[in-house]
Amino acid sequence: MSYKKIFTAFLVIPFLLPGCKEDKQMPTQEAPKVNVSVAQVRPQLLPYFEEYAGLIKALQEVELRAQVSGYISGIYFNDGDRVRKGQKLYSIDSQPFQAAYQQAQANLLAQEANLAKAEKDVFRYRELAKKDAVAIQALDNAEATFATAQQEVAAARAAVDNVQTNVKYATISAPFDGTIGISLVRTGASISMGQTLLNTISTDNPIAIEVAIDQSQLLFFSEIKAAGGGRTDSLFQLKIDGITYPQFGRLSFIDRAVDPLTGTIKVRVEFPNPDFIIRPGMTATLVVRFNSKEAVVAIPFKAVTEQLGEFFVYVSDGTKVSQRQVKLGRQLGRQIVVLEGLTGDEIIVTEGVQNLREGALINIPSDTPGNK
């Protein structure tokens, strides 16, 4: 290296050194404050909701089958009609039953005539026997004939009743008020007694949903049932395809035993269905409102942050925040219960948590919505 280059380097260094010293003396800038909203944590009594999936069922549902064999002679409703109890639905050709009834009636008259003759004979033989004017054997024969005639009359009357019942069964009526389905037979169809399914009829107002609850909740549901079912307390609501049904339900039935395999027990909740909107077989969700018996700490769900499967909130001292780990319970609408981590007298950040870190300085505008 030449002496000229070394001399030049020494001349440059003094000019650089003052600049370096000046940079070290520059004051550090304060971290900007984050605008947030805060809320006071307070223990409180809060309702919470549980949802149970289930199927809509009719309170009564009956398969219509004929009690006699024959041919369908008439259908007296339209598919899907709402029918009244006792309304005529189907008729079966009754001519064979009418003929059998008339024959049974004639046989009964004949047997009654035989009985009347046997009664007169036995009366006459009894009088003669008192005077020893007839053989004992003759009286015994008359008594036997009279007893046989009585039995034959009883059998004839039973036959008449049986055939008369068949005539009655030739007409099929609605067993209760409800909605009838699509007929599975048509006029002229041949049906067999007790085998051929004609139709199905079910009640439609009220309607019910059956769900399985955990055995730990049995006491709560038992108390509701004992108190009248809960309709006036608005404890039960129904959701169908995410839409809340406007009527409130009433707990009407708790099954007799817990299923030992699942630890659940079946309950039934009835709902008014005046407009016949709800139909049996629909899938639905029963929403049950529970009331907490002890004050709980609940915070807005948006105040919670998650890191690697753990949950945190930011607690404020008025100027900065510190991160606090919490253990969460059930969600109550837009709030969530905190089981551990908060005592109930803290102030937490509810808005702006995405911009915070441990020890961050905060600004709480007095007019910020959500500050409490």
C-alpha positions as CSV (number, residue, x, y, z in Angstrom):
1,M,0.0,0.0,0.0
2,S,1.3,3.5,-0.8
3,Y,1.8,6.2,1.7
4,K,-0.7,8.3,-0.1
5,K,-3.5,5.8,0.5
6,I,-2.7,5.4,4.1
7,F,-2.8,9.1,4.7
8,T,-6.1,9.4,3.0
9,A,-7.6,6.8,5.2
10,F,-6.5,8.6,8.4
11,L,-8.2,11.8,7.0
12,V,-11.5,10.0,6.5
13,I,-11.8,8.3,9.9
14,P,-12.1,11.6,12.0
15,F,-15.0,12.6,9.9
16,L,-16.9,9.3,10.5
17,L,-16.3,9.1,14.2
18,P,-18.5,12.1,15.2
19,G,-21.3,10.7,13.2
20,C,-21.2,7.4,15.1
21,K,-21.2,9.1,18.4
22,E,-24.2,11.2,17.4
23,D,-26.3,8.0,16.5
24,K,-25.6,6.6,20.0
25,Q,-27.0,9.7,21.6
26,M,-30.4,9.6,19.6
27,P,-33.3,8.9,22.1
28,T,-35.4,5.7,21.5
29,Q,-39.0,6.2,20.3
30,E,-41.8,5.0,22.6
31,A,-43.9,2.1,21.3
32,P,-47.3,3.3,20.0
33,K,-50.3,2.6,22.1
34,V,-53.0,0.3,20.8
35,N,-56.6,1.4,20.8
36,V,-58.8,-1.1,22.6
37,S,-62.1,-1.6,24.3
38,V,-62.3,-3.1,27.7
39,A,-64.9,-4.6,30.0
40,Q,-65.2,-5.3,33.7
41,V,-65.4,-9.0,34.6
42,R,-68.2,-9.8,37.0
43,P,-69.6,-13.1,38.3
44,Q,-73.3,-13.4,37.3
45,L,-76.1,-15.8,37.0
46,L,-76.5,-16.7,33.3
47,P,-78.8,-19.0,31.4
48,Y,-77.2,-21.5,29.0
49,F,-78.5,-23.7,26.3
50,E,-78.1,-27.3,25.3
51,E,-79.1,-28.7,21.9
52,Y,-80.3,-32.3,21.3
53,A,-80.8,-33.8,17.9
54,G,-84.0,-35.9,17.5
55,L,-86.9,-37.0,15.3
56,I,-90.4,-35.5,15.2
57,K,-93.0,-38.1,16.2
58,A,-96.7,-38.3,16.4
59,L,-98.2,-38.8,19.8
60,Q,-100.4,-41.5,18.3
61,E,-99.8,-43.4,15.0
62,V,-101.7,-46.5,13.9
63,E,-101.4,-48.8,10.9
64,L,-104.9,-49.5,9.4
65,R,-105.4,-53.2,8.7
66,A,-108.7,-55.0,8.0
67,Q,-110.0,-57.4,10.5
68,V,-111.9,-59.4,7.9
69,S,-110.9,-60.6,4.4
70,G,-112.6,-59.5,1.3
71,Y,-112.6,-56.8,-1.5
72,I,-112.4,-53.1,-1.0
73,S,-115.8,-51.7,-2.0
74,G,-115.3,-48.0,-1.2
75,I,-112.7,-45.4,-0.1
76,Y,-114.1,-42.3,1.5
77,F,-111.2,-39.8,1.9
78,N,-108.5,-38.1,-0.1
79,D,-104.9,-38.9,0.5
80,G,-103.4,-36.6,3.1
81,D,-106.8,-35.5,4.5
82,R,-107.2,-34.6,8.2
83,V,-109.9,-36.9,9.5
84,R,-112.1,-37.0,12.5
85,K,-112.5,-39.8,15.0
86,G,-115.2,-42.2,13.8
87,Q,-115.1,-41.0,10.2
88,K,-115.7,-43.7,7.6
89,L,-112.5,-44.5,5.7
90,Y,-112.8,-47.8,3.9
91,S,-115.6,-50.3,3.3
92,I,-115.2,-54.0,2.4
93,D,-117.8,-55.9,0.4
94,S,-120.2,-57.0,3.1
95,Q,-122.6,-59.2,1.1
96,P,-121.0,-62.4,2.3
97,F,-121.2,-61.2,5.9
98,Q,-124.8,-60.1,5.5
99,A,-125.7,-63.5,4.1
100,A,-123.9,-65.3,6.9
101,Y,-125.6,-63.0,9.4
102,Q,-129.1,-63.9,8.1
103,Q,-128.2,-67.6,8.2
104,A,-127.0,-67.3,11.7
105,Q,-130.2,-65.5,12.7
106,A,-132.3,-68.2,11.2
107,N,-130.4,-70.9,13.0
108,L,-130.8,-69.0,16.3
109,L,-134.6,-68.9,15.7
110,A,-134.6,-72.7,15.1
111,Q,-132.6,-73.4,18.2
112,E,-134.8,-71.2,20.3
113,A,-137.9,-73.1,19.0
114,N,-136.2,-76.4,19.9
115,L,-135.4,-75.0,23.3
116,A,-139.0,-74.0,23.9
117,K,-140.3,-77.5,23.0
118,A,-137.6,-79.1,25.2
119,E,-138.6,-76.8,28.1
120,K,-142.3,-77.8,27.8
121,D,-141.4,-81.5,27.6
122,V,-139.2,-81.4,30.7
123,F,-141.9,-79.5,32.6
124,R,-144.5,-82.1,31.7
125,Y,-142.3,-85.0,32.7
126,R,-141.4,-83.4,36.0
127,E,-145.1,-83.1,36.9
128,L,-145.8,-86.7,35.9
129,A,-142.8,-87.9,37.9
130,K,-144.2,-86.3,41.0
131,K,-147.2,-88.6,40.6
132,D,-145.1,-91.6,39.6
133,A,-146.9,-91.6,36.2
134,V,-143.7,-91.7,34.1
135,A,-140.5,-93.7,34.1
136,I,-137.5,-92.1,35.6
137,Q,-135.6,-92.8,32.4
138,A,-138.0,-90.7,30.4
139,L,-137.5,-87.8,32.7
140,D,-133.8,-88.1,32.5
141,N,-134.0,-88.0,28.7
142,A,-136.2,-84.9,28.8
143,E,-133.8,-83.2,31.1
144,A,-130.8,-84.0,28.8
145,T,-132.7,-82.8,25.8
146,F,-133.5,-79.5,27.5
147,A,-129.9,-78.9,28.6
148,T,-128.7,-79.7,25.1
149,A,-131.2,-77.2,23.6
150,Q,-130.0,-74.5,26.0
151,Q,-126.4,-75.0,24.9
152,E,-127.4,-75.0,21.2
153,V,-129.2,-71.7,21.7
154,A,-126.1,-70.2,23.4
155,A,-123.9,-71.4,20.5
156,A,-126.3,-70.0,17.9
157,R,-126.3,-66.6,19.7
158,A,-122.5,-66.6,19.7
159,A,-122.5,-67.3,16.0
160,V,-124.9,-64.4,15.4
161,D,-122.6,-62.1,17.4
162,N,-119.5,-63.3,15.5
163,V,-121.1,-62.7,12.1
164,Q,-122.5,-59.3,13.3
165,T,-119.0,-58.3,14.3
166,N,-117.7,-59.2,10.8
167,V,-120.4,-57.0,9.3
168,K,-119.2,-54.2,11.6
169,Y,-115.5,-54.8,10.7
170,A,-116.5,-54.4,7.0
171,T,-116.4,-50.7,7.7
172,I,-113.1,-49.2,8.8
173,S,-113.3,-45.9,10.6
174,A,-110.7,-43.4,12.0
175,P,-109.7,-44.3,15.5
176,F,-108.8,-40.7,16.4
177,D,-108.5,-37.2,15.0
178,G,-105.4,-37.0,12.8
179,T,-103.9,-37.0,9.3
180,I,-104.2,-40.0,7.0
181,G,-101.5,-40.9,4.6
182,I,-101.6,-42.2,1.0
183,S,-103.9,-45.2,0.5
184,L,-102.0,-48.4,-0.3
185,V,-105.0,-50.1,-1.8
186,R,-107.6,-49.1,-4.3
187,T,-111.3,-50.0,-4.8
188,G,-111.7,-53.6,-5.8
189,A,-108.4,-54.8,-4.2
190,S,-108.4,-58.1,-2.4
191,I,-107.2,-57.9,1.2
192,S,-106.4,-60.4,3.8
193,M,-107.5,-60.2,7.5
194,G,-104.7,-58.7,9.6
195,Q,-102.1,-58.8,6.8
196,T,-102.9,-56.2,4.2
197,L,-101.7,-52.7,5.2
198,L,-104.3,-50.2,4.0
199,N,-103.0,-46.9,5.3
200,T,-101.4,-45.1,8.3
201,I,-103.0,-42.4,10.4
202,S,-101.3,-40.2,13.0
203,T,-102.1,-37.3,15.2
204,D,-100.7,-33.9,14.2
205,N,-101.5,-31.4,17.0
206,P,-99.7,-31.5,19.3
207,I,-96.6,-33.0,17.9
208,A,-93.5,-34.3,19.8
209,I,-89.8,-34.7,19.6
210,E,-88.0,-37.5,21.4
211,V,-84.3,-37.0,22.3
212,A,-81.8,-38.8,24.5
213,I,-80.3,-36.9,27.4
214,D,-77.4,-37.7,29.7
215,Q,-78.3,-39.3,33.0
216,S,-76.5,-36.4,34.8
217,Q,-79.3,-34.2,33.6
218,L,-82.2,-36.4,34.7
219,L,-82.8,-34.5,37.9
220,F,-83.2,-31.2,36.1
221,F,-85.7,-32.7,33.7
222,S,-87.6,-34.5,36.5
223,E,-87.9,-31.2,38.3
224,I,-89.3,-29.6,35.2
225,K,-91.8,-32.3,34.7
226,A,-93.0,-32.2,38.3
227,A,-93.4,-28.4,37.9
228,G,-95.7,-28.7,34.9
229,G,-93.4,-29.4,32.0
230,G,-91.8,-26.0,31.4
231,R,-94.0,-24.5,28.6
232,T,-94.8,-21.3,30.6
233,D,-91.1,-20.9,31.5
234,S,-90.0,-21.0,27.8
235,L,-87.5,-23.7,28.5
236,F,-88.0,-25.7,25.3
237,Q,-87.7,-24.5,21.8
238,L,-87.4,-26.4,18.5
239,K,-85.1,-25.7,15.5
240,I,-85.8,-27.2,12.1
241,D,-83.2,-26.6,9.4
242,G,-81.8,-23.8,11.5
243,I,-85.1,-22.0,11.9
244,T,-86.6,-21.5,15.3
245,Y,-90.2,-22.7,15.7
246,P,-92.3,-20.0,17.3
247,Q,-94.1,-22.2,19.8
248,F,-92.6,-23.3,23.1
249,G,-92.7,-27.0,24.2
250,R,-93.8,-29.0,27.3
251,L,-91.9,-31.9,28.7
252,S,-94.5,-34.8,28.7
253,F,-92.6,-38.0,29.2
254,I,-89.4,-39.4,30.7
255,D,-88.6,-43.0,29.9
256,R,-88.7,-45.6,32.7
257,A,-84.9,-46.5,32.7
258,V,-81.5,-45.3,31.6
259,D,-79.8,-47.2,28.8
260,P,-76.8,-48.8,30.5
261,L,-74.8,-48.9,27.3
262,T,-75.0,-45.2,26.5
263,G,-75.8,-43.7,29.9
264,T,-78.7,-41.8,28.4
265,I,-82.5,-41.7,28.9
266,K,-85.2,-40.8,26.4
267,V,-87.5,-37.8,27.0
268,R,-90.4,-36.5,25.0
269,V,-91.3,-32.8,24.5
270,E,-94.6,-31.8,23.0
271,F,-95.2,-28.7,20.8
272,P,-98.4,-27.1,19.7
273,N,-98.9,-27.6,15.9
274,P,-102.0,-25.6,15.1
275,D,-101.0,-24.9,11.5
276,F,-99.8,-28.5,10.9
277,I,-96.4,-27.2,9.8
278,I,-94.4,-29.9,11.6
279,R,-94.7,-33.5,10.3
280,P,-93.7,-36.8,11.8
281,G,-90.3,-38.1,10.6
282,M,-88.7,-34.6,10.3
283,T,-85.2,-34.2,11.9
284,A,-85.1,-31.4,14.3
285,T,-83.1,-30.0,17.2
286,L,-84.5,-29.5,20.7
287,V,-83.0,-26.4,22.4
288,V,-83.2,-26.5,26.2
289,R,-82.5,-23.5,28.4
290,F,-80.7,-24.3,31.6
291,N,-80.4,-21.8,34.5
292,S,-77.0,-21.7,36.3
293,K,-77.5,-22.1,40.0
294,E,-74.3,-20.4,40.9
295,A,-72.7,-17.1,39.7
296,V,-70.2,-17.8,36.9
297,V,-67.6,-15.7,35.2
298,A,-68.5,-15.2,31.6
299,I,-66.7,-13.0,29.1
300,P,-67.3,-12.1,25.4
301,F,-66.0,-14.9,23.2
302,K,-64.2,-12.4,21.0
303,A,-61.9,-11.5,24.0
304,V,-60.3,-14.9,23.9
305,T,-57.2,-15.7,21.8
306,E,-55.8,-19.2,21.1
307,Q,-52.2,-20.2,21.0
308,L,-51.2,-23.8,20.4
309,G,-54.4,-25.2,21.8
310,E,-54.3,-22.9,24.9
311,F,-56.6,-20.0,25.6
312,F,-55.6,-16.5,26.8
313,V,-57.2,-13.1,27.6
314,Y,-55.5,-9.7,28.0
315,V,-55.9,-8.2,31.4
316,S,-55.6,-4.4,31.6
317,D,-54.2,-2.3,34.5
318,G,-55.3,0.9,32.7
319,T,-52.1,1.6,30.8
320,K,-50.8,-1.8,29.6
321,V,-51.9,-5.4,29.3
322,S,-50.7,-8.7,30.5
323,Q,-51.6,-12.1,29.0
324,R,-53.5,-14.4,31.3
325,Q,-54.2,-18.1,30.5
326,V,-57.7,-19.3,31.1
327,K,-59.7,-22.5,31.1
328,L,-63.0,-22.2,29.3
329,G,-66.4,-23.8,29.9
330,R,-69.5,-23.8,27.9
331,Q,-70.4,-21.1,25.4
332,L,-73.5,-19.0,26.2
333,G,-74.5,-17.3,23.1
334,R,-71.8,-14.7,22.4
335,Q,-70.3,-15.3,25.8
336,I,-68.2,-18.1,27.2
337,V,-67.8,-19.3,30.8
338,V,-64.3,-19.0,32.3
339,L,-63.7,-21.9,34.7
340,E,-60.1,-20.9,35.7
341,G,-57.8,-17.9,35.3
342,L,-60.1,-15.0,36.2
343,T,-61.4,-14.2,39.7
344,G,-64.2,-11.8,38.6
345,D,-62.6,-8.4,39.4
346,E,-60.4,-7.9,36.4
347,I,-60.7,-5.6,33.5
348,I,-60.1,-7.4,30.2
349,V,-59.7,-6.3,26.6
350,T,-62.7,-7.1,24.4
351,E,-61.8,-5.2,21.2
352,G,-58.4,-4.9,19.5
353,V,-56.9,-8.1,20.9
354,Q,-55.4,-9.1,17.5
355,N,-53.0,-6.1,17.8
356,L,-51.8,-6.9,21.3
357,R,-48.8,-8.7,22.8
358,E,-47.5,-9.1,26.4
359,G,-46.9,-5.8,28.0
360,A,-48.3,-3.7,25.2
361,L,-49.3,-0.2,26.0
362,I,-53.0,0.6,25.4
363,N,-55.2,3.5,24.9
364,I,-58.8,3.3,26.0
365,P,-60.9,6.0,24.3
366,S,-63.7,7.1,26.6
367,D,-66.2,7.0,23.8
368,T,-65.2,3.5,22.5
369,P,-68.2,1.2,22.3
370,G,-68.0,-1.8,24.6
371,N,-66.1,0.0,27.5
372,K,-67.8,-0.7,30.8
